[in-house]
């Protein structure tokens, strides 16, 4: 039943302690989340979505070598002053706005132990509230934001909500897959989850993507799960336990997902973002023409 005292989600958690091995050696000294997608780091795109979705408090679950993320979201008075002295006031304002996007907090994960462990690190920050979980590898282009789409379903059912996308049968082994029944247009009640199943064992082709709205009950479930392959704690295992206590829903989101977690996805995202920018579109098209490469 919907909650008569419904409170919009105001907190978002970003797990950013991963090693970024797919982008080595580029990520040896630069966190993957700080790699630039057009004019902003990947992490900034995710923060913009959280803020646009109504979140005013953000926690980064960081690890070793991620100090630049904290520096990026801290005030930069010297840089701002230098820009103003050079008459670059518009750029100074843009830089000065970054630290005011939200109230930023940090938790430290000593080493990557899986998404489940990263979420558990944010328990004190969430303090018995529903919260958003954003995986910055997935840059979402959507209106309303994907997080707001999930929030509309949470408001109706007062339950945790997962973001899902239909994937090709051959790709189900890359994702957490839900077993679910449709209860509305693109809305599903989750009956079970399977982490990276073989195609023949997948209960559907509905794959969980990098946006969640989670009940605070998830933390009790996270403390009960055991590590799997590689010593990692899987969030899907905790959500399976959560299903024994309360309902969980899923939304087939409307929008475009840019998978920036792999090189080919990051290149594709850069091109798509540039083609959607009126100031960059012609540059991309002209560069292709000048290269002499024929694109059918």
SEVORO-488639 format. One record per residue (C-alpha): x, z, y; residue in three letters; residue number from 1. Coordinates in steps of 0.05 Angstrom, whole numbers, plus 5000, padded with zeros to 4 digits. Layout:
% residues N
BAVEX     u     w     v    r    k
BAVEX     X     Z     Y  Ala  NUM
...
//
This chain:
% residues 296
BAVEX     u     w     v    r    k
BAVEX  5000  5000  5000  Unk    1
BAVEX  5024  4986  5070  Unk    2
BAVEX  5050  5046  5109  Unk    3
BAVEX  5006  5065  5168  Unk    4
BAVEX  5069  5094  5200  Unk    5
BAVEX  5111  5032  5190  Unk    6
BAVEX  5178  5035  5225  Unk    7
BAVEX  5216  4970  5236  Unk    8
BAVEX  5286  4967  5206  Unk    9
BAVEX  5339  4984  5258  Unk   10
BAVEX  5401  4991  5215  Unk   11
BAVEX  5442  4937  5181  Unk   12
BAVEX  5501  4943  5133  Unk   13
BAVEX  5555  4891  5126  Unk   14
BAVEX  5602  4897  5065  Unk   15
BAVEX  5668  4866  5089  Unk   16
BAVEX  5721  4899  5045  Unk   17
BAVEX  5731  4838  4999  Unk   18
BAVEX  5800  4806  4992  Unk   19
BAVEX  5779  4735  5009  Unk   20
BAVEX  5820  4706  4953  Unk   21
BAVEX  5786  4638  4954  Unk   22
BAVEX  5816  4625  5023  Unk   23
BAVEX  5888  4648  5010  Unk   24
BAVEX  5938  4640  5041  Unk   25
BAVEX  5895  4635  5104  Unk   26
BAVEX  5866  4704  5091  Unk   27
BAVEX  5932  4738  5078  Unk   28
BAVEX  5932  4767  5148  Unk   29
BAVEX  5865  4744  5175  Unk   30
BAVEX  5802  4773  5142  Unk   31
BAVEX  5756  4719  5116  Unk   32
BAVEX  5700  4748  5159  Unk   33
BAVEX  5743  4733  5221  Unk   34
BAVEX  5752  4659  5204  Unk   35
BAVEX  5720  4618  5258  Unk   36
BAVEX  5656  4579  5249  Unk   37
BAVEX  5655  4535  5313  Unk   38
BAVEX  5660  4586  5369  Unk   39
BAVEX  5653  4654  5334  Unk   40
BAVEX  5679  4689  5272  Unk   41
BAVEX  5634  4688  5211  Unk   42
BAVEX  5619  4762  5220  Unk   43
BAVEX  5593  4750  5291  Unk   44
BAVEX  5541  4701  5265  Unk   45
BAVEX  5515  4754  5218  Unk   46
BAVEX  5514  4807  5272  Unk   47
BAVEX  5475  4760  5318  Unk   48
BAVEX  5422  4752  5263  Unk   49
BAVEX  5418  4828  5253  Unk   50
BAVEX  5409  4840  5328  Unk   51
BAVEX  5358  4784  5335  Unk   52
BAVEX  5321  4817  5277  Unk   53
BAVEX  5315  4883  5314  Unk   54
BAVEX  5375  4921  5287  Unk   55
BAVEX  5410  4964  5339  Unk   56
BAVEX  5457  5001  5293  Unk   57
BAVEX  5508  4965  5248  Unk   58
BAVEX  5556  4991  5197  Unk   59
BAVEX  5616  4953  5170  Unk   60
BAVEX  5641  4975  5102  Unk   61
BAVEX  5714  4955  5111  Unk   62
BAVEX  5778  4959  5072  Unk   63
BAVEX  5853  4951  5079  Unk   64
BAVEX  5873  4895  5126  Unk   65
BAVEX  5806  4892  5162  Unk   66
BAVEX  5828  4925  5227  Unk   67
BAVEX  5815  4861  5267  Unk   68
BAVEX  5740  4867  5254  Unk   69
BAVEX  5738  4935  5289  Unk   70
BAVEX  5781  4908  5346  Unk   71
BAVEX  5735  4848  5355  Unk   72
BAVEX  5674  4891  5367  Unk   73
BAVEX  5709  4942  5412  Unk   74
BAVEX  5711  4935  5488  Unk   75
BAVEX  5767  4890  5515  Unk   76
BAVEX  5774  4913  5587  Unk   77
BAVEX  5843  4882  5597  Unk   78
BAVEX  5821  4814  5572  Unk   79
BAVEX  5757  4816  5613  Unk   80
BAVEX  5796  4835  5676  Unk   81
BAVEX  5847  4780  5665  Unk   82
BAVEX  5791  4728  5657  Unk   83
BAVEX  5757  4752  5721  Unk   84
BAVEX  5822  4748  5759  Unk   85
BAVEX  5827  4675  5738  Unk   86
BAVEX  5756  4661  5760  Unk   87
BAVEX  5730  4653  5689  Unk   88
BAVEX  5671  4699  5700  Unk   89
BAVEX  5625  4665  5649  Unk   90
BAVEX  5676  4674  5595  Unk   91
BAVEX  5689  4745  5617  Unk   92
BAVEX  5615  4761  5611  Unk   93
BAVEX  5612  4730  5542  Unk   94
BAVEX  5671  4773  5518  Unk   95
BAVEX  5643  4836  5551  Unk   96
BAVEX  5576  4828  5516  Unk   97
BAVEX  5605  4831  5446  Unk   98
BAVEX  5615  4907  5442  Unk   99
BAVEX  5546  4918  5470  Unk  100
BAVEX  5509  4878  5417  Unk  101
BAVEX  5495  4941  5377  Unk  102
BAVEX  5523  5010  5362  Unk  103
BAVEX  5578  4997  5311  Unk  104
BAVEX  5601  5046  5257  Unk  105
BAVEX  5651  5039  5201  Unk  106
BAVEX  5660  5065  5130  Unk  107
BAVEX  5723  5054  5089  Unk  108
BAVEX  5724  5028  5018  Unk  109
BAVEX  5793  5042  4989  Unk  110
BAVEX  5789  4980  4945  Unk  111
BAVEX  5736  4928  4928  Unk  112
BAVEX  5693  4959  4873  Unk  113
BAVEX  5633  4913  4876  Unk  114
BAVEX  5573  4905  4923  Unk  115
BAVEX  5539  4966  4894  Unk  116
BAVEX  5597  5012  4912  Unk  117
BAVEX  5601  4982  4982  Unk  118
BAVEX  5528  4997  4995  Unk  119
BAVEX  5537  5068  4969  Unk  120
BAVEX  5591  5078  5021  Unk  121
BAVEX  5537  5069  5075  Unk  122
BAVEX  5491  5124  5049  Unk  123
BAVEX  5503  5174  5105  Unk  124
BAVEX  5494  5119  5157  Unk  125
BAVEX  5426  5098  5130  Unk  126
BAVEX  5398  5170  5127  Unk  127
BAVEX  5333  5162  5089  Unk  128
BAVEX  5312  5097  5123  Unk  129
BAVEX  5300  5026  5100  Unk  130
BAVEX  5360  4984  5120  Unk  131
BAVEX  5382  4912  5122  Unk  132
BAVEX  5440  4888  5080  Unk  133
BAVEX  5474  4825  5104  Unk  134
BAVEX  5529  4788  5066  Unk  135
BAVEX  5567  4749  5120  Unk  136
BAVEX  5589  4694  5073  Unk  137
BAVEX  5518  4666  5079  Unk  138
BAVEX  5504  4641  5149  Unk  139
BAVEX  5429  4630  5156  Unk  140
BAVEX  5396  4581  5203  Unk  141
BAVEX  5324  4602  5208  Unk  142
BAVEX  5268  4616  5258  Unk  143
BAVEX  5246  4671  5251  Unk  144
BAVEX  5310  4700  5222  Unk  145
BAVEX  5312  4711  5148  Unk  146
BAVEX  5315  4786  5158  Unk  147
BAVEX  5250  4782  5199  Unk  148
BAVEX  5218  4741  5143  Unk  149
BAVEX  5235  4797  5095  Unk  150
BAVEX  5211  4849  5144  Unk  151
BAVEX  5142  4816  5147  Unk  152
BAVEX  5135  4826  5071  Unk  153
BAVEX  5162  4898  5074  Unk  154
BAVEX  5110  4914  5127  Unk  155
BAVEX  5055  4891  5080  Unk  156
BAVEX  5081  4924  5016  Unk  157
BAVEX  5125  4981  5041  Unk  158
BAVEX  5178  4962  4989  Unk  159
BAVEX  5248  4935  4983  Unk  160
BAVEX  5251  4859  4993  Unk  161
BAVEX  5302  4809  4967  Unk  162
BAVEX  5318  4741  4995  Unk  163
BAVEX  5315  4686  4943  Unk  164
BAVEX  5327  4611  4938  Unk  165
BAVEX  5312  4561  4883  Unk  166
BAVEX  5377  4535  4853  Unk  167
BAVEX  5393  4481  4802  Unk  168
BAVEX  5393  4503  4729  Unk  169
BAVEX  5468  4492  4723  Unk  170
BAVEX  5480  4540  4782  Unk  171
BAVEX  5442  4602  4757  Unk  172
BAVEX  5506  4630  4726  Unk  173
BAVEX  5533  4640  4797  Unk  174
BAVEX  5478  4687  4821  Unk  175
BAVEX  5434  4746  4807  Unk  176
BAVEX  5368  4716  4781  Unk  177
BAVEX  5300  4749  4785  Unk  178
BAVEX  5243  4750  4735  Unk  179
BAVEX  5181  4752  4779  Unk  180
BAVEX  5108  4735  4788  Unk  181
BAVEX  5084  4700  4851  Unk  182
BAVEX  5035  4742  4891  Unk  183
BAVEX  5031  4699  4953  Unk  184
BAVEX  5059  4637  4985  Unk  185
BAVEX  5133  4643  4969  Unk  186
BAVEX  5126  4718  4957  Unk  187
BAVEX  5142  4748  4889  Unk  188
BAVEX  5136  4816  4856  Unk  189
BAVEX  5201  4827  4818  Unk  190
BAVEX  5196  4846  4745  Unk  191
BAVEX  5270  4845  4727  Unk  192
BAVEX  5339  4819  4746  Unk  193
BAVEX  5396  4787  4709  Unk  194
BAVEX  5466  4781  4738  Unk  195
BAVEX  5497  4712  4729  Unk  196
BAVEX  5460  4691  4666  Unk  197
BAVEX  5474  4630  4624  Unk  198
BAVEX  5423  4576  4640  Unk  199
BAVEX  5388  4585  4573  Unk  200
BAVEX  5379  4659  4586  Unk  201
BAVEX  5356  4655  4659  Unk  202
BAVEX  5285  4681  4670  Unk  203
BAVEX  5276  4633  4729  Unk  204
BAVEX  5315  4592  4779  Unk  205
BAVEX  5302  4642  4836  Unk  206
BAVEX  5371  4666  4858  Unk  207
BAVEX  5384  4726  4903  Unk  208
BAVEX  5419  4707  4967  Unk  209
BAVEX  5456  4748  5019  Unk  210
BAVEX  5399  4784  5054  Unk  211
BAVEX  5364  4847  5031  Unk  212
BAVEX  5318  4901  5058  Unk  213
BAVEX  5328  4962  5016  Unk  214
BAVEX  5293  5028  5007  Unk  215
BAVEX  5336  5091  5014  Unk  216
BAVEX  5317  5104  4941  Unk  217
BAVEX  5371  5053  4923  Unk  218
BAVEX  5425  5105  4934  Unk  219
BAVEX  5401  5150  4878  Unk  220
BAVEX  5402  5089  4833  Unk  221
BAVEX  5472  5069  4855  Unk  222
BAVEX  5498  5137  4835  Unk  223
BAVEX  5471  5128  4764  Unk  224
BAVEX  5499  5059  4748  Unk  225
BAVEX  5565  5049  4711  Unk  226
BAVEX  5618  4997  4728  Unk  227
BAVEX  5616  4930  4693  Unk  228
BAVEX  5667  4875  4686  Unk  229
BAVEX  5728  4885  4730  Unk  230
BAVEX  5707  4957  4745  Unk  231
BAVEX  5655  4933  4795  Unk  232
BAVEX  5588  4967  4809  Unk  233
BAVEX  5533  4915  4812  Unk  234
BAVEX  5478  4922  4863  Unk  235
BAVEX  5431  4884  4815  Unk  236
BAVEX  5440  4940  4764  Unk  237
BAVEX  5417  4991  4816  Unk  238
BAVEX  5357  4948  4836  Unk  239
BAVEX  5338  4944  4762  Unk  240
BAVEX  5336  5021  4761  Unk  241
BAVEX  5297  5021  4827  Unk  242
BAVEX  5243  4979  4794  Unk  243
BAVEX  5229  5038  4748  Unk  244
BAVEX  5211  5081  4809  Unk  245
BAVEX  5179  5033  4859  Unk  246
BAVEX  5160  4960  4867  Unk  247
BAVEX  5209  4908  4893  Unk  248
BAVEX  5189  4841  4924  Unk  249
BAVEX  5225  4777  4938  Unk  250
BAVEX  5216  4722  4990  Unk  251
BAVEX  5231  4649  4983  Unk  252
BAVEX  5260  4644  5053  Unk  253
BAVEX  5249  4587  5100  Unk  254
BAVEX  5312  4560  5132  Unk  255
BAVEX  5381  4533  5116  Unk  256
BAVEX  5436  4573  5082  Unk  257
BAVEX  5509  4555  5097  Unk  258
BAVEX  5553  4582  5042  Unk  259
BAVEX  5618  4600  5077  Unk  260
BAVEX  5646  4639  5018  Unk  261
BAVEX  5682  4578  4990  Unk  262
BAVEX  5725  4525  5023  Unk  263
BAVEX  5678  4467  5012  Unk  264
BAVEX  5619  4508  5038  Unk  265
BAVEX  5658  4530  5100  Unk  266
BAVEX  5677  4457  5116  Unk  267
BAVEX  5605  4435  5106  Unk  268
BAVEX  5580  4491  5150  Unk  269
BAVEX  5629  4473  5205  Unk  270
BAVEX  5605  4400  5205  Unk  271
BAVEX  5531  4419  5204  Unk  272
BAVEX  5539  4469  5260  Unk  273
BAVEX  5578  4418  5301  Unk  274
BAVEX  5526  4364  5290  Unk  275
BAVEX  5472  4412  5313  Unk  276
BAVEX  5510  4427  5377  Unk  277
BAVEX  5495  4376  5432  Unk  278
BAVEX  5564  4386  5462  Unk  279
BAVEX  5600  4375  5396  Unk  280
BAVEX  5557  4324  5359  Unk  281
BAVEX  5586  4262  5392  Unk  282
BAVEX  5657  4289  5382  Unk  283
BAVEX  5647  4295  5307  Unk  284
BAVEX  5615  4226  5301  Unk  285
BAVEX  5670  4194  5344  Unk  286
BAVEX  5725  4228  5303  Unk  287
BAVEX  5696  4199  5239  Unk  288
BAVEX  5693  4130  5270  Unk  289
BAVEX  5764  4134  5296  Unk  290
BAVEX  5789  4156  5228  Unk  291
BAVEX  5767  4089  5199  Unk  292
BAVEX  5734  4126  5141  Unk  293
BAVEX  5671  4090  5116  Unk  294
BAVEX  5614  4138  5103  Unk  295
BAVEX  5555  4106  5066  Unk  296
//
